[in-house]
Amino acid sequence: MSQLDVIVAVAGALALGWVADLLTGRRGLAGTTLVSVTGAICGWFLAVRVFAVFTMDQFGWVWWSLAGSVICLVAFILFRSKR
């Protein structure tokens, strides 16, 4: 049962990257997926290692992970170069 939250976090990060690619209308699925997964890792790191709000046995770190993914995707869409 402890792997279920990891599966949900990975699937959520991939889904958020896919949705961000669809919303922007560009064909950069690899870029948005990479940014989304990196943001999810950063959100996990903040929740579990920095602030110690949750442990890996709890489900709350998944929400932090997905929030980190959303924040990174918004920054990526706003600040990437538009050649």
Biopython code that builds the backbone (N, CA, C, O; Angstrom):
import numpy as np
from Bio.PDB.StructureBuilder import StructureBuilder

atoms = [
    (1, "MET", "N", (0.814, -1.196, 0.000)),
    (1, "MET", "CA", (0.000, 0.000, 0.000)),
    (1, "MET", "C", (0.855, 1.257, 0.000)),
    (1, "MET", "O", (0.382, 2.322, -0.397)),
    (2, "SER", "N", (2.085, 1.155, 0.431)),
    (2, "SER", "CA", (2.921, 2.346, 0.491)),
    (2, "SER", "C", (3.371, 2.801, -0.897)),
    (2, "SER", "O", (3.778, 3.950, -1.067)),
    (3, "GLN", "N", (3.302, 1.923, -1.876)),
    (3, "GLN", "CA", (3.685, 2.320, -3.229)),
    (3, "GLN", "C", (2.558, 3.036, -3.956)),
    (3, "GLN", "O", (2.789, 3.652, -4.997)),
    (4, "LEU", "N", (1.361, 2.967, -3.434)),
    (4, "LEU", "CA", (0.223, 3.600, -4.100)),
    (4, "LEU", "C", (0.384, 5.119, -4.159)),
    (4, "LEU", "O", (0.051, 5.732, -5.174)),
    (5, "ASP", "N", (0.885, 5.730, -3.099)),
    (5, "ASP", "CA", (1.054, 7.179, -3.120)),
    (5, "ASP", "C", (2.146, 7.608, -4.087)),
    (5, "ASP", "O", (2.059, 8.686, -4.675)),
    (6, "VAL", "N", (3.164, 6.791, -4.263)),
    (6, "VAL", "CA", (4.204, 7.104, -5.249)),
    (6, "VAL", "C", (3.632, 6.999, -6.660)),
    (6, "VAL", "O", (3.927, 7.835, -7.514)),
    (7, "ILE", "N", (2.827, 5.989, -6.904)),
    (7, "ILE", "CA", (2.202, 5.822, -8.216)),
    (7, "ILE", "C", (1.264, 6.989, -8.519)),
    (7, "ILE", "O", (1.234, 7.489, -9.643)),
    (8, "VAL", "N", (0.504, 7.418, -7.523)),
    (8, "VAL", "CA", (-0.413, 8.554, -7.705)),
    (8, "VAL", "C", (0.368, 9.832, -7.984)),
    (8, "VAL", "O", (-0.038, 10.627, -8.831)),
    (9, "ALA", "N", (1.482, 10.041, -7.285)),
    (9, "ALA", "CA", (2.285, 11.248, -7.491)),
    (9, "ALA", "C", (2.901, 11.269, -8.887)),
    (9, "ALA", "O", (2.892, 12.305, -9.552)),
    (10, "VAL", "N", (3.431, 10.141, -9.333)),
    (10, "VAL", "CA", (4.041, 10.081, -10.667)),
    (10, "VAL", "C", (2.983, 10.246, -11.746)),
    (10, "VAL", "O", (3.183, 10.998, -12.700)),
    (11, "ALA", "N", (1.869, 9.558, -11.609)),
    (11, "ALA", "CA", (0.792, 9.683, -12.594)),
    (11, "ALA", "C", (0.229, 11.102, -12.617)),
    (11, "ALA", "O", (-0.084, 11.628, -13.685)),
    (12, "GLY", "N", (0.100, 11.715, -11.457)),
    (12, "GLY", "CA", (-0.385, 13.095, -11.396)),
    (12, "GLY", "C", (0.571, 14.069, -12.057)),
    (12, "GLY", "O", (0.139, 14.976, -12.769)),
    (13, "ALA", "N", (1.865, 13.893, -11.830)),
    (13, "ALA", "CA", (2.851, 14.777, -12.452)),
    (13, "ALA", "C", (2.853, 14.610, -13.973)),
    (13, "ALA", "O", (2.939, 15.596, -14.705)),
    (14, "LEU", "N", (2.761, 13.379, -14.445)),
    (14, "LEU", "CA", (2.706, 13.148, -15.893)),
    (14, "LEU", "C", (1.419, 13.720, -16.492)),
    (14, "LEU", "O", (1.440, 14.290, -17.583)),
    (15, "ALA", "N", (0.318, 13.569, -15.787)),
    (15, "ALA", "CA", (-0.955, 14.113, -16.276)),
    (15, "ALA", "C", (-0.931, 15.640, -16.307)),
    (15, "ALA", "O", (-1.441, 16.251, -17.246)),
    (16, "LEU", "N", (-0.344, 16.251, -15.289)),
    (16, "LEU", "CA", (-0.245, 17.715, -15.274)),
    (16, "LEU", "C", (0.639, 18.214, -16.414)),
    (16, "LEU", "O", (0.333, 19.234, -17.031)),
    (17, "GLY", "N", (1.719, 17.514, -16.698)),
    (17, "GLY", "CA", (2.570, 17.888, -17.831)),
    (17, "GLY", "C", (1.843, 17.759, -19.150)),
    (17, "GLY", "O", (1.999, 18.600, -20.035)),
    (18, "TRP", "N", (1.051, 16.715, -19.288)),
    (18, "TRP", "CA", (0.285, 16.501, -20.510)),
    (18, "TRP", "C", (-0.779, 17.584, -20.685)),
    (18, "TRP", "O", (-0.965, 18.107, -21.783)),
    (19, "VAL", "N", (-1.473, 17.916, -19.600)),
    (19, "VAL", "CA", (-2.503, 18.960, -19.655)),
    (19, "VAL", "C", (-1.881, 20.319, -19.961)),
    (19, "VAL", "O", (-2.448, 21.103, -20.722)),
    (20, "ALA", "N", (-0.725, 20.601, -19.378)),
    (20, "ALA", "CA", (-0.047, 21.867, -19.669)),
    (20, "ALA", "C", (0.351, 21.947, -21.136)),
    (20, "ALA", "O", (0.272, 23.016, -21.741)),
    (21, "ASP", "N", (0.774, 20.842, -21.705)),
    (21, "ASP", "CA", (1.118, 20.831, -23.128)),
    (21, "ASP", "C", (-0.120, 21.052, -23.984)),
    (21, "ASP", "O", (-0.062, 21.753, -24.995)),
    (22, "LEU", "N", (-1.225, 20.465, -23.587)),
    (22, "LEU", "CA", (-2.470, 20.673, -24.342)),
    (22, "LEU", "C", (-2.950, 22.115, -24.239)),
    (22, "LEU", "O", (-3.426, 22.678, -25.226)),
    (23, "LEU", "N", (-2.834, 22.719, -23.065)),
    (23, "LEU", "CA", (-3.319, 24.086, -22.877)),
    (23, "LEU", "C", (-2.468, 25.115, -23.609)),
    (23, "LEU", "O", (-2.988, 26.131, -24.071)),
    (24, "THR", "N", (-1.177, 24.866, -23.719)),
    (24, "THR", "CA", (-0.315, 25.835, -24.397)),
    (24, "THR", "C", (-0.386, 25.705, -25.910)),
    (24, "THR", "O", (-0.058, 26.657, -26.619)),
    (25, "GLY", "N", (-0.804, 24.561, -26.420)),
    (25, "GLY", "CA", (-0.939, 24.390, -27.855)),
    (25, "GLY", "C", (0.369, 24.150, -28.579)),
    (25, "GLY", "O", (0.416, 24.222, -29.807)),
    (26, "ARG", "N", (1.416, 23.870, -27.855)),
    (26, "ARG", "CA", (2.700, 23.599, -28.483)),
    (26, "ARG", "C", (2.960, 22.101, -28.465)),
    (26, "ARG", "O", (2.271, 21.348, -27.776)),
    (27, "ARG", "N", (3.938, 21.687, -29.212)),
    (27, "ARG", "CA", (4.254, 20.262, -29.284)),
    (27, "ARG", "C", (5.466, 19.928, -28.442)),
    (27, "ARG", "O", (6.344, 19.187, -28.886)),
    (28, "GLY", "N", (5.527, 20.459, -27.243)),
    (28, "GLY", "CA", (6.659, 20.242, -26.368)),
    (28, "GLY", "C", (6.325, 19.340, -25.199)),
    (28, "GLY", "O", (6.575, 19.704, -24.050)),
    (29, "LEU", "N", (5.769, 18.177, -25.466)),
    (29, "LEU", "CA", (5.367, 17.275, -24.395)),
    (29, "LEU", "C", (6.557, 16.854, -23.541)),
    (29, "LEU", "O", (6.427, 16.716, -22.324)),
    (30, "ALA", "N", (7.690, 16.653, -24.151)),
    (30, "ALA", "CA", (8.872, 16.251, -23.384)),
    (30, "ALA", "C", (9.295, 17.357, -22.420)),
    (30, "ALA", "O", (9.668, 17.074, -21.282)),
    (31, "GLY", "N", (9.241, 18.594, -22.858)),
    (31, "GLY", "CA", (9.619, 19.715, -22.008)),
    (31, "GLY", "C", (8.683, 19.914, -20.839)),
    (31, "GLY", "O", (9.128, 20.082, -19.703)),
    (32, "THR", "N", (7.388, 19.896, -21.108)),
    (32, "THR", "CA", (6.430, 20.091, -20.022)),
    (32, "THR", "C", (6.428, 18.908, -19.054)),
    (32, "THR", "O", (6.233, 19.087, -17.852)),
    (33, "THR", "N", (6.644, 17.719, -19.572)),
    (33, "THR", "CA", (6.723, 16.556, -18.692)),
    (33, "THR", "C", (7.950, 16.627, -17.798)),
    (33, "THR", "O", (7.874, 16.322, -16.608)),
    (34, "LEU", "N", (9.070, 17.025, -18.365)),
    (34, "LEU", "CA", (10.295, 17.162, -17.575)),
    (34, "LEU", "C", (10.131, 18.214, -16.480)),
    (34, "LEU", "O", (10.534, 17.993, -15.338)),
    (35, "VAL", "N", (9.546, 19.344, -16.824)),
    (35, "VAL", "CA", (9.317, 20.401, -15.840)),
    (35, "VAL", "C", (8.340, 19.935, -14.770)),
    (35, "VAL", "O", (8.537, 20.220, -13.589)),
    (36, "SER", "N", (7.304, 19.233, -15.161)),
    (36, "SER", "CA", (6.313, 18.758, -14.214)),
    (36, "SER", "C", (6.904, 17.747, -13.232)),
    (36, "SER", "O", (6.649, 17.829, -12.031)),
    (37, "VAL", "N", (7.676, 16.814, -13.725)),
    (37, "VAL", "CA", (8.288, 15.809, -12.849)),
    (37, "VAL", "C", (9.325, 16.453, -11.937)),
    (37, "VAL", "O", (9.423, 16.095, -10.763)),
    (38, "THR", "N", (10.100, 17.398, -12.463)),
    (38, "THR", "CA", (11.084, 18.101, -11.630)),
    (38, "THR", "C", (10.384, 18.902, -10.533)),
    (38, "THR", "O", (10.840, 18.911, -9.390)),
    (39, "GLY", "N", (9.301, 19.562, -10.862)),
    (39, "GLY", "CA", (8.526, 20.296, -9.858)),
    (39, "GLY", "C", (7.930, 19.379, -8.809)),
    (39, "GLY", "O", (7.856, 19.736, -7.634)),
    (40, "ALA", "N", (7.501, 18.191, -9.232)),
    (40, "ALA", "CA", (6.964, 17.221, -8.280)),
    (40, "ALA", "C", (8.042, 16.741, -7.318)),
    (40, "ALA", "O", (7.780, 16.568, -6.127)),
    (41, "ILE", "N", (9.238, 16.526, -7.818)),
    (41, "ILE", "CA", (10.348, 16.130, -6.950)),
    (41, "ILE", "C", (10.683, 17.254, -5.968)),
    (41, "ILE", "O", (10.959, 16.999, -4.796)),
    (42, "CYS", "N", (10.657, 18.473, -6.442)),
    (42, "CYS", "CA", (10.918, 19.616, -5.554)),
    (42, "CYS", "C", (9.838, 19.742, -4.481)),
    (42, "CYS", "O", (10.152, 20.027, -3.325)),
    (43, "GLY", "N", (8.581, 19.535, -4.842)),
    (43, "GLY", "CA", (7.497, 19.576, -3.871)),
    (43, "GLY", "C", (7.632, 18.482, -2.831)),
    (43, "GLY", "O", (7.387, 18.715, -1.647)),
    (44, "TRP", "N", (8.020, 17.287, -3.261)),
    (44, "TRP", "CA", (8.269, 16.198, -2.310)),
    (44, "TRP", "C", (9.405, 16.552, -1.365)),
    (44, "TRP", "O", (9.309, 16.338, -0.157)),
    (45, "PHE", "N", (10.486, 17.099, -1.924)),
    (45, "PHE", "CA", (11.651, 17.444, -1.119)),
    (45, "PHE", "C", (11.292, 18.480, -0.057)),
    (45, "PHE", "O", (11.732, 18.379, 1.089)),
    (46, "LEU", "N", (10.495, 19.472, -0.437)),
    (46, "LEU", "CA", (10.090, 20.480, 0.539)),
    (46, "LEU", "C", (9.217, 19.889, 1.643)),
    (46, "LEU", "O", (9.401, 20.213, 2.817)),
    (47, "ALA", "N", (8.278, 19.034, 1.282)),
    (47, "ALA", "CA", (7.355, 18.483, 2.271)),
    (47, "ALA", "C", (8.018, 17.482, 3.202)),
    (47, "ALA", "O", (7.757, 17.484, 4.405)),
    (48, "VAL", "N", (8.870, 16.630, 2.658)),
    (48, "VAL", "CA", (9.412, 15.528, 3.450)),
    (48, "VAL", "C", (10.741, 15.883, 4.100)),
    (48, "VAL", "O", (10.959, 15.568, 5.270)),
    (49, "ARG", "N", (11.630, 16.534, 3.359)),
    (49, "ARG", "CA", (12.977, 16.745, 3.863)),
    (49, "ARG", "C", (13.212, 18.116, 4.491)),
    (49, "ARG", "O", (13.897, 18.216, 5.509)),
    (50, "VAL", "N", (12.660, 19.162, 3.906)),
    (50, "VAL", "CA", (12.947, 20.516, 4.401)),
    (50, "VAL", "C", (12.045, 20.875, 5.575)),
    (50, "VAL", "O", (12.532, 21.162, 6.668)),
    (51, "PHE", "N", (10.735, 20.860, 5.354)),
    (51, "PHE", "CA", (9.804, 21.277, 6.391)),
    (51, "PHE", "C", (9.394, 20.137, 7.321)),
    (51, "PHE", "O", (8.873, 20.392, 8.407)),
    (52, "ALA", "N", (9.615, 18.902, 6.923)),
    (52, "ALA", "CA", (9.261, 17.705, 7.702)),
    (52, "ALA", "C", (7.795, 17.730, 8.139)),
    (52, "ALA", "O", (7.468, 17.400, 9.279)),
    (53, "VAL", "N", (6.919, 18.128, 7.211)),
    (53, "VAL", "CA", (5.490, 18.180, 7.491)),
    (53, "VAL", "C", (4.884, 16.781, 7.408)),
    (53, "VAL", "O", (3.979, 16.449, 8.173)),
    (54, "PHE", "N", (5.375, 15.973, 6.492)),
    (54, "PHE", "CA", (4.870, 14.621, 6.282)),
    (54, "PHE", "C", (6.040, 13.648, 6.201)),
    (54, "PHE", "O", (7.195, 14.039, 6.034)),
    (55, "THR", "N", (5.702, 12.377, 6.326)),
    (55, "THR", "CA", (6.673, 11.321, 6.068)),
    (55, "THR", "C", (6.216, 10.573, 4.822)),
    (55, "THR", "O", (5.130, 10.829, 4.300)),
    (56, "MET", "N", (7.032, 9.663, 4.355)),
    (56, "MET", "CA", (6.659, 8.889, 3.178)),
    (56, "MET", "C", (5.534, 7.896, 3.474)),
    (56, "MET", "O", (4.954, 7.333, 2.546)),
    (57, "ASP", "N", (5.223, 7.676, 4.739)),
    (57, "ASP", "CA", (4.126, 6.781, 5.100)),
    (57, "ASP", "C", (2.773, 7.464, 5.015)),
    (57, "ASP", "O", (1.741, 6.793, 4.999)),
    (58, "GLN", "N", (2.763, 8.782, 4.962)),
    (58, "GLN", "CA", (1.519, 9.532, 4.891)),
    (58, "GLN", "C", (1.236, 9.917, 3.446)),
    (58, "GLN", "O", (2.118, 9.849, 2.590)),
    (59, "PHE", "N", (-0.005, 10.321, 3.182)),
    (59, "PHE", "CA", (-0.415, 10.651, 1.821)),
    (59, "PHE", "C", (-0.317, 12.149, 1.530)),
    (59, "PHE", "O", (-0.441, 12.545, 0.371)),
    (60, "GLY", "N", (-0.101, 12.978, 2.521)),
    (60, "GLY", "CA", (-0.120, 14.425, 2.340)),
    (60, "GLY", "C", (0.997, 14.959, 1.467)),
    (60, "GLY", "O", (0.842, 16.015, 0.853)),
    (61, "TRP", "N", (2.116, 14.259, 1.396)),
    (61, "TRP", "CA", (3.222, 14.754, 0.580)),
    (61, "TRP", "C", (2.874, 14.739, -0.900)),
    (61, "TRP", "O", (3.487, 15.458, -1.689)),
    (62, "VAL", "N", (1.905, 13.935, -1.279)),
    (62, "VAL", "CA", (1.502, 13.880, -2.695)),
    (62, "VAL", "C", (0.918, 15.219, -3.122)),
    (62, "VAL", "O", (1.167, 15.682, -4.235)),
    (63, "TRP", "N", (0.139, 15.843, -2.238)),
    (63, "TRP", "CA", (-0.446, 17.153, -2.570)),
    (63, "TRP", "C", (0.646, 18.205, -2.705)),
    (63, "TRP", "O", (0.581, 19.056, -3.592)),
    (64, "TRP", "N", (1.650, 18.153, -1.831)),
    (64, "TRP", "CA", (2.782, 19.069, -1.952)),
    (64, "TRP", "C", (3.511, 18.824, -3.272)),
    (64, "TRP", "O", (3.934, 19.769, -3.938)),
    (65, "SER", "N", (3.649, 17.593, -3.633)),
    (65, "SER", "CA", (4.330, 17.241, -4.871)),
    (65, "SER", "C", (3.588, 17.791, -6.086)),
    (65, "SER", "O", (4.199, 18.361, -6.990)),
    (66, "LEU", "N", (2.283, 17.618, -6.099)),
    (66, "LEU", "CA", (1.499, 18.124, -7.227)),
    (66, "LEU", "C", (1.454, 19.651, -7.241)),
    (66, "LEU", "O", (1.426, 20.255, -8.312)),
    (67, "ALA", "N", (1.448, 20.274, -6.077)),
    (67, "ALA", "CA", (1.500, 21.739, -6.018)),
    (67, "ALA", "C", (2.836, 22.251, -6.560)),
    (67, "ALA", "O", (2.870, 23.250, -7.279)),
    (68, "GLY", "N", (3.922, 21.580, -6.224)),
    (68, "GLY", "CA", (5.226, 21.957, -6.774)),
    (68, "GLY", "C", (5.259, 21.808, -8.282)),
    (68, "GLY", "O", (5.868, 22.618, -8.980)),
    (69, "SER", "N", (4.609, 20.781, -8.780)),
    (69, "SER", "CA", (4.526, 20.572, -10.220)),
    (69, "SER", "C", (3.765, 21.707, -10.902)),
    (69, "SER", "O", (4.192, 22.206, -11.943)),
    (70, "VAL", "N", (2.653, 22.108, -10.321)),
    (70, "VAL", "CA", (1.851, 23.196, -10.896)),
    (70, "VAL", "C", (2.627, 24.509, -10.880)),
    (70, "VAL", "O", (2.612, 25.249, -11.863)),
    (71, "ILE", "N", (3.300, 24.800, -9.778)),
    (71, "ILE", "CA", (4.077, 26.041, -9.677)),
    (71, "ILE", "C", (5.181, 26.077, -10.725)),
    (71, "ILE", "O", (5.390, 27.106, -11.368)),
    (72, "CYS", "N", (5.882, 24.976, -10.902)),
    (72, "CYS", "CA", (6.955, 24.930, -11.900)),
    (72, "CYS", "C", (6.408, 25.028, -13.325)),
    (72, "CYS", "O", (7.028, 25.654, -14.184)),
    (73, "LEU", "N", (5.257, 24.415, -13.578)),
    (73, "LEU", "CA", (4.671, 24.518, -14.920)),
    (73, "LEU", "C", (4.221, 25.941, -15.227)),
    (73, "LEU", "O", (4.399, 26.414, -16.349)),
    (74, "VAL", "N", (3.646, 26.621, -14.256)),
    (74, "VAL", "CA", (3.244, 28.020, -14.462)),
    (74, "VAL", "C", (4.468, 28.880, -14.741)),
    (74, "VAL", "O", (4.446, 29.712, -15.648)),
    (75, "ALA", "N", (5.529, 28.691, -13.977)),
    (75, "ALA", "CA", (6.765, 29.454, -14.204)),
    (75, "ALA", "C", (7.356, 29.123, -15.562)),
    (75, "ALA", "O", (7.855, 30.015, -16.249)),
    (76, "PHE", "N", (7.312, 27.869, -15.960)),
    (76, "PHE", "CA", (7.846, 27.457, -17.257)),
    (76, "PHE", "C", (7.085, 28.105, -18.406)),
    (76, "PHE", "O", (7.685, 28.577, -19.371)),
    (77, "ILE", "N", (5.776, 28.124, -18.297)),
    (77, "ILE", "CA", (4.963, 28.718, -19.362)),
    (77, "ILE", "C", (5.157, 30.229, -19.410)),
    (77, "ILE", "O", (5.196, 30.810, -20.495)),
    (78, "LEU", "N", (5.278, 30.874, -18.251)),
    (78, "LEU", "CA", (5.424, 32.329, -18.216)),
    (78, "LEU", "C", (6.799, 32.805, -18.680)),
    (78, "LEU", "O", (6.906, 33.818, -19.372)),
    (79, "PHE", "N", (7.834, 32.089, -18.308)),
    (79, "PHE", "CA", (9.187, 32.623, -18.486)),
    (79, "PHE", "C", (10.013, 31.963, -19.576)),
    (79, "PHE", "O", (11.169, 32.344, -19.756)),
    (80, "ARG", "N", (9.487, 31.005, -20.307)),
    (80, "ARG", "CA", (10.297, 30.410, -21.361)),
    (80, "ARG", "C", (10.400, 31.358, -22.534)),
    (80, "ARG", "O", (9.550, 32.228, -22.724)),
    (81, "SER", "N", (11.437, 31.186, -23.309)),
    (81, "SER", "CA", (11.657, 32.094, -24.435)),
    (81, "SER", "C", (10.691, 31.807, -25.555)),
    (81, "SER", "O", (10.351, 30.652, -25.813)),
    (82, "LYS", "N", (10.252, 32.844, -26.215)),
    (82, "LYS", "CA", (9.301, 32.722, -27.330)),
    (82, "LYS", "C", (9.989, 33.156, -28.618)),
    (82, "LYS", "O", (9.812, 34.288, -29.068)),
    (83, "ARG", "N", (10.746, 32.292, -29.191)),
    (83, "ARG", "CA", (11.533, 32.644, -30.392)),
    (83, "ARG", "C", (10.666, 32.941, -31.560)),
    (83, "ARG", "O", (11.170, 33.252, -32.640)),
]
sb = StructureBuilder()
sb.init_structure("model")
sb.init_model(0)
sb.init_chain("A")
sb.init_seg("    ")
for serial, (resi, resn, name, xyz) in enumerate(atoms, 1):
    if name == "N":
        sb.init_residue(resn, " ", resi, " ")
    sb.init_atom(name, np.array(xyz, "f"), 0.0, 1.0, " ", f" {name:<3s}", serial, name[0])
structure = sb.get_structure()
